Amino acid sequence: MRQSKLLLLLNENIDHYLSAKTLASSLKVSTRTIINDINFLNFEGKHSGFLIKSKRMKGYYLEIVDKNLFEAYVKNVENDLDYSDVQNRISDIVVILLLHNYYLTQNQLAQLFSVSKSTMQNDLSNVKKICEKKGLIVDSRPYHGTKLVIKSFYRYVLLTEYFYNNNHMIRSMVNKMEHDTEPIILKLTQLLNKYDVHISNTNIEKSNTFLKIQILTHHLNQTENINKIEYDSKDFFDDIVKELSVEIRNKMDVCFSEEEIKDLGQYLRINFKRIEKNKLVQLNEIKDFIDDSLSVLSKDFGLKLDDSAFKENLILHMQLLLDRLHQNITFENPLRDQISTCYPTAYDMAIKFSIMVHDQYHVNIHQDEVSFIATHFAVAMEKNTLEQKKLYRRIAVICSSGGGSAYLIQLKLKSIFSESNIHTFSRMNIDEVILFKPDVIFSTLDLIPDINIPVIHIKELADDIEINRIWNSFENTYYNQKISSYIQESTFKILENKKTYEEIIKEMSIEVVKNNWATKDYVKYVLEREKAISTIYSNGVAIPHPMTMCGIKNTISVCVVKDRMLSSEKNIKLIFLINLRKDSYKLHKTITAYLVDLMENKKAVEELYKVNSFDEFMRIIYEWKGDVLCP
């Protein structure tokens, strides 16, 4: 059902607002249909633990009222998904073939996916092309059906990849499993610690998923239970999986075959590495390298990167990464694009850090691995923000009315500054405020004597909107800033001549430098960033920017590309060239979030692409989101 897909889409983006237009575009229906579907779902949600709410100028979002009721409802609606989307259906057919190691007839598959036999015949033709690209052999026989010829280990690996690429079919089947694998994973963790193997939460979680998929296929294919296995140990991983197999048999009544045990051992070998004592010298070298690298990055990006936990995690990540790269092993990150757009500065730091790693250790780092590194820098940046809030240990609240409203403001501020000492004062007690020695003052009064303490003016009644504004004043200095204040009319271009993407952004960058908006290194840094990893995103929107911010004035240059580019795999329509001062990493995050929101709205992109003047371009921006970066 369409409503089921709508609910799952909102659940997958639970931390974001989705407009009716975005939802309609994703589900290929009208906005009126979306509104009707939301009304239907809200009726269902009254007794199913959820509510779909909306916020003006932002869109719809999902609020979970009762987690248990909601999860039970989601399990039911996942069964209710239709297969009208051809691409999703073909992806699910591949998953079904991977799950079963025997022949499935066209009739069986057609019934499973509720399509005609002729439709399934066409689908299987496309499935064969996809499988051949992955190096899989599709064996189709008359009167038998279709099956994949693939080693069991790679069967599990591919199913794990589909799971982390959010394939609903495999996710639904794994989530419905009655077996609780937590005791097995706890045992695995204990065994890995016993053998001094480094453990990361990501690899433990992926191993848990791999194990669940093994158990699922074991049951689906009715693998014969083996009571006793003669299995010779070659290394400590063999000892680990032998103990795990006993635990799986005792706790879950699942007896793995020798091949299944070997497959689990192979997966653990790839994901976990033991740091030998003779590698201590290398560890010290890595520590020195990271200290030097972070010193350079701190200077280039104007950020503190001296958090000890951050350094320790980055060192451990580097040890395992270098070991894997020397064996030509890389991990995929399904959140790569989201990380690059949600944390642009952290991603840029990760790119620059990866270049340093390449120069030092002569290894090539894949984009997915860069995004894993970026998460470490993102954590460091978020910690910086939290540390800034901790500087305000003593907070004074000056309220003209006093009484209940002053206490209400105090409680609201406590939700942001939970560790701070917050006191309220009346307008008559300014001397007491000075004796209190606050780090910051929140005041409902316009006039405060000059007491050399930062003052933030707030409303008399601090409602949720006001508290959100206060939060953003610390989290984001550019709250409610207008996008029009950064987009420069003098550098706005409508391009109708065929050029390469690199030529266009180079010309745009040179113009920024000529206007004295950035230092002369700006052009080099923009091209350097593009050479490392492309800044061309979905729906024809590109957001180029320098590897290191070196702006003199914060600006955005825009180019509307009317003619298809030379030497470009993607049909680029809009280019937003970002130029910011070094200290503007929060603004970078805000602008990028705004532009990502824009590029996800196909209609808005198309309207901007069709403009013939700067005024027309800005009018659409105003109408689309009210010209506000962070409403």
C-alpha positions in Angstrom: 0.0 0.0 0.0 1.1 3.5 -0.8 0.3 4.7 2.8 2.8 2.1 4.1 5.6 3.5 2.0 4.7 7.0 3.1 5.0 6.0 6.8 8.3 4.1 6.2 9.7 7.1 4.4 8.8 9.5 7.3 10.3 7.0 9.7 13.5 6.7 7.8 13.8 10.5 7.9 12.5 10.9 11.5 15.0 13.7 12.3 14.1 15.8 9.3 11.1 17.6 7.9 9.7 16.4 4.5 7.5 18.7 2.5 4.3 17.5 0.8 6.0 18.2 -2.5 9.1 16.1 -1.6 6.8 13.2 -0.4 4.7 13.4 -3.5 7.8 13.4 -5.7 9.2 10.3 -3.9 6.0 8.4 -4.2 5.1 9.7 -7.7 1.7 11.0 -6.6 0.0 14.4 -6.2 0.4 16.5 -3.0 -3.4 16.2 -2.5 -3.0 12.4 -2.4 -0.2 12.8 0.2 -2.4 15.0 2.4 -5.3 12.4 2.1 -2.8 9.6 3.0 -1.5 11.5 6.0 -5.1 12.0 7.2 -5.6 8.2 6.9 -2.4 7.4 8.7 -3.2 9.8 11.6 -6.5 8.0 12.0 -4.5 4.7 12.2 -1.9 6.3 14.4 -4.4 7.1 17.2 -4.3 3.5 18.4 -0.9 2.6 16.9 1.4 4.9 18.8 2.3 7.6 16.3 1.2 10.9 14.9 2.2 12.8 11.7 2.6 16.5 12.4 3.4 19.5 10.2 5.3 22.7 10.7 4.7 25.8 8.5 7.5 26.4 6.0 9.2 23.1 6.9 6.9 20.2 6.2 5.8 17.0 7.8 7.5 14.9 10.5 6.7 11.7 12.4 6.2 11.8 16.2 6.3 8.4 17.9 4.0 8.4 21.0 4.3 4.8 22.0 7.4 3.0 20.7 6.1 -0.6 21.2 2.8 0.1 19.5 4.5 1.8 16.6 7.1 -1.0 16.1 4.3 -3.5 16.0 2.4 -1.4 13.4 5.5 -1.0 11.3 6.0 -4.8 11.2 2.5 -5.1 9.8 2.8 -2.4 7.2 6.1 -3.7 5.9 4.2 -6.8 4.9 1.8 -4.6 3.1 4.2 -3.0 0.7 3.3 -3.2 -3.0 5.8 -3.9 -5.8 4.7 -1.4 -8.4 8.1 0.2 -8.3 10.1 -1.8 -10.9 13.6 -0.9 -9.5 12.6 -1.9 -5.9 11.0 -5.1 -7.2 14.1 -6.1 -9.1 16.3 -5.4 -6.1 14.0 -7.6 -4.0 14.1 -10.4 -6.5 17.9 -10.4 -6.3 17.6 -10.6 -2.5 15.1 -13.6 -2.7 17.5 -15.4 -5.1 20.4 -14.8 -2.7 18.4 -16.1 0.3 17.6 -19.4 -1.4 20.2 -21.8 -2.8 17.6 -23.8 -4.8 15.6 -23.1 -8.0 12.6 -20.8 -7.9 10.1 -20.9 -10.8 8.7 -17.9 -12.6 5.2 -18.7 -11.2 6.5 -18.8 -7.6 8.3 -15.5 -8.0 5.3 -13.9 -9.9 3.0 -14.9 -7.0 5.4 -13.7 -4.4 5.6 -10.2 -6.0 2.0 -10.0 -7.2 2.8 -9.6 -10.9 2.1 -11.4 -14.1 4.3 -14.2 -15.4 5.3 -12.1 -18.4 6.2 -9.2 -16.1 8.4 -11.5 -14.0 10.0 -12.8 -17.2 11.1 -9.2 -18.1 12.2 -8.6 -14.5 14.4 -11.7 -14.5 16.1 -10.5 -17.7 17.0 -7.3 -15.8 18.0 -9.3 -12.7 20.4 -11.3 -14.8 22.1 -8.1 -16.1 22.5 -6.8 -12.5 23.9 -10.1 -11.2 26.4 -10.4 -14.1 27.7 -6.9 -13.2 28.3 -8.3 -9.7 30.1 -11.3 -11.1 27.2 -13.7 -10.3 26.1 -16.6 -12.4 22.3 -16.9 -13.0 21.3 -20.5 -13.7 17.9 -20.7 -15.4 16.6 -24.1 -16.5 13.3 -25.1 -18.1 10.9 -26.8 -15.6 13.2 -26.0 -12.8 13.4 -22.3 -12.5 16.1 -19.8 -11.6 18.9 -19.8 -9.0 22.2 -18.0 -8.3 25.4 -20.0 -8.5 27.5 -18.4 -5.7 29.7 -19.4 -2.8 27.8 -19.3 0.5 30.2 -16.7 2.0 29.7 -14.2 -0.8 25.9 -14.9 -0.6 26.0 -13.7 3.0 28.2 -10.7 2.2 25.9 -9.5 -0.6 22.8 -9.9 1.6 24.6 -7.9 4.4 25.3 -5.1 1.8 21.6 -5.1 0.8 20.7 -4.9 4.4 22.8 -1.8 5.0 21.6 -0.3 1.7 18.1 -0.3 3.3 16.6 -3.0 1.2 13.1 -3.4 2.8 12.9 -7.1 1.9 16.0 -8.3 3.8 15.6 -5.8 6.6 12.0 -6.9 7.2 12.9 -10.6 7.2 15.9 -10.1 9.5 13.9 -7.9 11.9 11.1 -10.6 12.1 13.5 -13.3 13.2 12.5 -14.8 16.6 16.1 -15.7 17.5 17.9 -13.3 19.9 21.5 -13.1 18.9 22.6 -10.7 21.7 24.0 -13.5 23.9 26.0 -14.8 20.9 27.4 -11.3 20.2 28.2 -10.8 23.9 30.2 -14.1 23.7 31.9 -12.9 20.6 33.0 -9.7 22.3 34.4 -11.7 25.2 36.3 -14.0 22.9 37.7 -11.1 20.9 38.9 -9.4 24.1 40.5 -12.6 25.2 42.7 -12.7 22.1 43.5 -8.9 22.2 41.5 -8.1 19.1 40.4 -4.5 18.6 36.6 -4.1 18.7 34.6 -1.3 17.2 30.8 -0.9 17.6 30.4 -0.8 13.8 32.1 -4.1 13.2 30.3 -5.8 16.0 27.0 -4.6 14.6 27.9 -5.8 11.1 28.9 -9.2 12.5 25.6 -9.4 14.2 23.8 -8.7 11.0 26.0 -11.3 9.1 25.2 -13.9 11.8 21.4 -13.2 11.6 21.5 -13.6 7.8 23.4 -16.9 8.2 20.7 -18.2 10.6 17.9 -16.9 8.3 19.4 -18.7 5.2 20.1 -21.8 7.4 16.3 -22.1 8.1 15.1 -21.1 4.7 17.2 -23.7 3.0 16.6 -26.3 5.7 20.3 -26.9 6.2 20.8 -30.2 7.9 21.6 -29.9 11.6 25.0 -31.4 12.5 25.5 -32.6 16.0 29.3 -32.9 15.9 31.7 -31.2 13.7 35.3 -32.3 13.1 37.0 -28.9 12.4 40.7 -28.4 12.7 41.9 -25.0 14.1 44.4 -23.0 12.1 44.4 -19.8 14.1 42.6 -18.2 17.0 39.7 -17.1 14.8 38.9 -20.8 14.2 38.9 -21.3 18.0 36.5 -18.3 18.4 34.0 -19.6 15.8 34.1 -23.1 17.2 33.1 -21.8 20.6 30.5 -19.6 19.0 29.0 -22.5 17.1 28.5 -24.4 20.4 26.9 -21.3 21.9 24.6 -20.9 18.9 23.6 -24.6 19.2 22.9 -24.4 22.9 21.2 -21.0 23.0 19.3 -21.1 19.7 19.1 -24.8 18.7 20.8 -24.0 15.4 23.6 -26.4 14.4 25.9 -24.8 11.8 27.6 -27.0 9.2 31.3 -26.9 8.8 31.0 -24.6 5.8 28.8 -22.2 7.7 31.3 -22.0 10.6 34.1 -21.4 8.1 32.1 -18.6 6.5 31.6 -16.9 9.9 35.3 -17.2 10.6 36.2 -15.7 7.3 33.9 -12.7 8.0 35.5 -12.1 11.4 39.0 -12.2 10.0 38.1 -9.5 7.5 36.4 -7.2 10.1 38.6 -7.7 13.1 42.4 -7.4 13.4 44.7 -8.3 16.2 47.4 -5.8 17.1 50.6 -7.8 17.6 53.2 -6.6 20.1 55.8 -6.1 17.4 53.5 -3.4 15.9 54.1 -1.0 18.9 56.7 0.9 17.0 54.2 1.4 14.2 51.6 2.6 16.8 54.0 5.3 18.0 54.6 6.3 14.5 50.9 6.6 13.9 50.5 8.7 17.0 53.2 11.1 15.9 51.7 11.3 12.4 48.2 12.1 13.8 49.6 14.7 16.2 51.3 16.5 13.3 48.3 16.1 11.0 45.8 17.5 13.6 48.1 20.4 14.2 48.0 21.3 10.5 44.2 20.8 10.3 43.6 22.9 13.4 45.5 25.8 11.8 43.9 25.4 8.4 40.3 25.2 9.7 40.5 27.3 12.8 39.2 24.5 15.1 40.4 22.9 18.3 41.2 19.2 17.7 42.9 18.3 20.9 40.2 16.1 22.6 41.9 13.0 24.0 39.0 10.6 23.3 38.8 11.9 19.7 42.6 11.3 19.2 42.4 7.8 20.7 39.5 6.8 18.4 41.3 8.2 15.4 44.5 6.3 16.2 42.6 3.0 16.6 40.8 3.7 13.3 44.1 4.4 11.5 45.7 1.2 12.8 42.9 -0.9 11.4 42.5 1.2 8.2 46.2 0.9 7.3 46.1 -2.8 7.9 43.1 -3.3 5.7 44.3 -1.0 2.9 47.6 -2.9 2.7 45.4 -6.0 2.1 43.2 -4.1 -0.4 40.2 -4.4 1.8 37.8 -1.5 2.0 34.4 -1.1 3.7 31.3 0.5 2.2 29.5 3.3 4.0 25.8 3.6 3.0 25.7 7.0 4.7 28.6 8.5 2.7 26.6 11.1 0.8 24.6 12.1 3.9 27.9 12.6 5.9 29.4 14.8 3.2 26.4 17.1 3.1 25.4 17.1 6.8 29.0 17.7 8.0 30.8 19.4 5.1 33.7 20.9 7.1 34.3 17.5 8.9 34.3 15.9 5.4 36.7 18.4 4.0 39.0 17.8 7.0 38.8 14.0 6.4 39.7 14.5 2.7 42.8 16.6 3.6 43.7 14.1 6.3 43.4 11.2 3.8 45.7 13.1 1.4 48.3 13.3 4.3 47.8 9.6 4.9 48.4 8.8 1.2 51.6 10.9 1.2 52.9 9.3 4.4 51.9 5.6 3.9 51.4 5.4 0.1 47.9 4.0 0.3 44.8 5.1 -1.6 41.7 5.8 0.5 38.3 5.2 -1.0 35.5 7.7 -0.6 33.6 5.4 1.7 36.7 5.2 4.0 37.0 9.0 3.9 33.4 9.3 5.2 34.2 6.9 8.1 37.1 9.2 9.0 34.8 12.3 8.7 32.6 10.9 11.4 35.5 11.2 13.9 36.0 14.8 12.9 32.2 15.5 13.2 32.2 14.1 16.7 35.2 16.4 17.6 33.3 19.4 16.2 30.1 18.5 18.1 32.2 18.2 21.3 33.5 21.7 20.7 30.0 23.0 20.6 29.1 21.3 23.9 32.3 22.6 25.5 31.3 26.1 24.4 28.0 25.7 26.3 29.9 24.5 29.4 31.7 27.8 29.5 28.4 29.3 30.8 28.5 27.7 34.2 26.7 30.6 36.0 23.7 32.1 34.2 21.7 35.1 35.4 18.1 35.6 34.2 16.7 39.2 34.6 12.9 39.3 34.2 10.7 42.4 34.6 7.7 40.5 35.8 9.4 38.0 38.1 7.4 35.3 39.8 6.1 32.4 37.8 7.3 33.7 34.4 10.8 34.0 35.7 10.7 30.5 37.1 9.3 29.3 33.7 12.3 30.9 31.9 14.7 29.3 34.4 13.2 25.8 33.8 13.3 26.3 30.0 17.0 27.3 30.1 17.8 24.3 32.2 16.8 22.1 29.3 19.7 23.6 27.3 22.2 24.3 30.1 21.6 21.3 32.3 24.9 21.6 34.2 24.8 25.3 34.8 23.9 27.3 37.9 20.9 29.4 36.8 19.5 32.2 39.1 16.7 34.7 38.4 16.7 38.4 39.3 14.3 41.3 39.1 15.1 44.6 37.4 15.7 46.1 40.9 18.5 43.7 41.8 21.2 44.5 39.3 23.8 44.8 42.1 23.0 41.2 43.1 23.5 40.1 39.5 27.1 41.6 39.6 27.8 39.8 42.9 26.6 36.5 41.4 29.3 36.9 38.7 27.4 35.3 35.8 29.2 34.1 32.6 26.1 35.3 30.6 22.9 37.2 31.2 19.5 36.4 29.7 17.3 39.4 30.0 13.7 40.4 29.1 14.7 44.1 29.5 16.0 46.2 26.7 18.2 48.4 28.8 20.9 46.8 31.0 23.7 48.8 32.6 27.1 48.3 31.1 28.5 45.6 33.4 30.9 43.9 30.9 29.0 40.6 30.8 27.4 39.1 27.6 23.7 39.8 27.4 21.2 37.8 25.3 17.7 39.4 25.1 14.8 37.0 25.3 11.0 37.3 25.3 9.0 37.6 28.5 7.4 34.2 28.0 10.0 31.7 26.7 7.9 29.4 24.6 9.3 26.5 22.6 10.1 28.7 19.6 12.1 31.1 21.8 14.0 28.2 23.4 14.8 26.9 19.9 16.1 30.4 19.0 18.3 30.4 22.1 19.6 26.9 21.4 20.5 27.9 17.9 22.2 31.1 19.1 24.8 28.8 20.6 24.6 25.9 18.1 24.5 28.1 15.1 25.6 31.7 15.1 23.7 32.3 11.8 20.2 31.5 13.0 17.5 33.2 10.9 20.2 34.6 8.5 18.9 35.4 5.0 20.4 33.5 2.1 20.1 36.6 0.0 22.7 38.3 2.1 25.3 35.8 0.7 24.2 35.3 -2.9 26.0 38.0 -5.0 24.2 39.5 -7.9 27.5 40.6 -9.5 28.6 37.0 -9.9 25.3 35.5 -10.9 25.6 33.8 -14.3 23.3 32.1 -16.8 25.6 29.9 -18.9 24.6 28.8 -22.4 28.0 27.8 -23.8 29.3 24.3 -23.4 32.2 24.0 -21.0 33.5 21.4 -18.6 32.5 21.5 -14.9 36.1 22.2 -14.0 36.3 25.2 -16.4 33.2 26.7 -15.0 34.1 26.5 -11.3 37.6 27.7 -12.1 36.2 30.8 -13.8 33.8 31.4 -11.0 36.6 31.1 -8.4 38.8 33.5 -10.3 36.0 36.0 -10.2 35.6 35.6 -6.4 39.4 36.4 -6.0 39.2 39.4 -8.4 36.4 40.9 -6.2 38.7 40.6 -3.2 36.2 38.2 -1.5 38.9 35.6 -1.0 42.7 35.1 -0.9 44.5 34.1 -4.1 44.7 30.5 -2.9 41.0 30.2 -3.2 41.1 29.0 -6.8 43.7 26.3 -6.0 41.7 25.1 -3.0 38.4 24.8 -4.9 40.0 22.7 -7.7 41.9 20.7 -5.1 38.6 19.8 -3.3 37.0 18.8 -6.6 39.9 16.6 -7.6 39.7 14.8 -4.3 35.9 14.0 -4.3 33.2 15.5 -6.6 30.8 18.1 -5.2 28.2 17.3 -7.8 25.1 15.9 -6.1 21.6 14.8 -7.0 19.0 16.5 -9.3 21.7 18.5 -11.1 22.9 20.6 -8.2 26.6 21.1 -7.5 28.0 22.8 -4.3 31.7 23.4 -5.0 33.9 24.9 -2.2 37.5 25.1 -1.3 39.4 22.4 0.6 40.3 25.0 3.2 38.1 28.1 3.7 40.1 31.3 2.9 37.4 33.9 2.3 37.6 37.6 3.2 33.9 38.0 2.8 31.2 35.3 3.1 29.7 34.8 -0.4 27.8 32.4 -2.6 28.2 32.6 -6.4 25.5 31.1 -8.6 25.7 29.7 -12.1 22.6 28.4 -14.0 23.9 26.0 -16.6 21.4 26.0 -19.5 23.5 23.8 -21.9 24.7 20.3 -21.2 28.3 20.3 -20.1 31.3 18.8 -21.8 32.9 15.8 -20.2 30.3 15.4 -17.4 28.5 12.2 -16.4 25.8 14.2 -14.7 23.5 16.8 -16.2 24.4 19.8 -14.0 21.7 22.5 -13.8 22.7 24.7 -10.8 26.1 25.5 -9.3 26.4 27.2 -5.9 30.1 28.2 -5.3 30.6 28.7 -1.5 33.2 31.1 -0.2 33.5 31.6 3.5 35.9 32.9 6.1 38.0 30.4 8.0 35.9 30.8 11.2 32.6 30.1 9.5 32.4 26.3 9.7 28.9 26.5 11.4 27.7 28.7 8.5 29.1 26.2 6.1 27.0 23.5 7.7 23.9 25.7 7.6 24.3 26.8 4.0 24.9 23.2 2.9 21.9 21.9 4.8 19.8 24.6 3.0 21.1 23.7 -0.4 20.7 20.0 0.2 17.1 20.6 1.2 16.7 22.6 -2.1 18.3 19.9 -4.3 15.9 17.3 -2.9 13.0 19.4 -4.2 13.0 18.6 -7.9 10.3 21.2 -8.7 12.2 24.0 -7.0 15.4 23.0 -8.9 13.5 22.9 -12.2 12.0 26.4 -11.5 15.4 27.8 -10.7 16.9 26.2 -13.8 14.4 27.9 -16.1 15.0 31.5 -14.8 16.4 34.2 -17.1 17.5 36.8 -14.6 18.9 37.3 -11.1 15.6 38.8 -9.8 13.6 35.9 -11.1 16.1 33.5 -9.4 15.8 35.2 -6.0 12.0 35.5 -6.2 11.8 31.7 -6.4 14.2 31.4 -3.5 12.0 33.7 -1.5 8.8 31.8 -2.4 10.4 28.4 -1.7 11.7 28.9 1.8 11.1 32.5 2.8 14.8 33.5 2.2 15.8 32.1 5.6 18.8 29.7 6.1 17.6 28.3 9.4 13.9 29.1 10.0 
